[in-house]
């Protein structure tokens, strides 16, 4: 049997947040998660393919930086 370590349960977040450079997008965050994601205008799915409609609760975010590594990668692709 394998045991679960504390490190395995930590959320995947960037050590250094990146700026959201896409126009027409907002930063969103689930209440139970430390990650901040990029949500395109008029969409319910983030750049990292998370359906925000399934979130139990959403925080109001005043930050303009992204901490989700998958959204950060998608930002780089979209910027090109």
C-alpha positions, 0 to 999 in steps of 0.5 A: 500500500502507498501512503499519501503525503502532504505534498501530494495534496497541495494545489498546483499553483505558480510560485510567481504569478503572471500578468493577464495579458489578454483583452476581454478576459477576467480573473476568476477563483473558486472559493475553495481554491488558491488558484486564479484562472483566466476566463474569456468574456462570455465563457463559462470555461477557463483557459485551462478547461475548468467549467466555472458553472460547477463551482460551489462558490466563487470569490470576488477577485481584484487581482490581475495576475494568474496563479494557475500554471495551465492558464499561464501556459495558455496565455503564452500561446494566445499572446503569440 
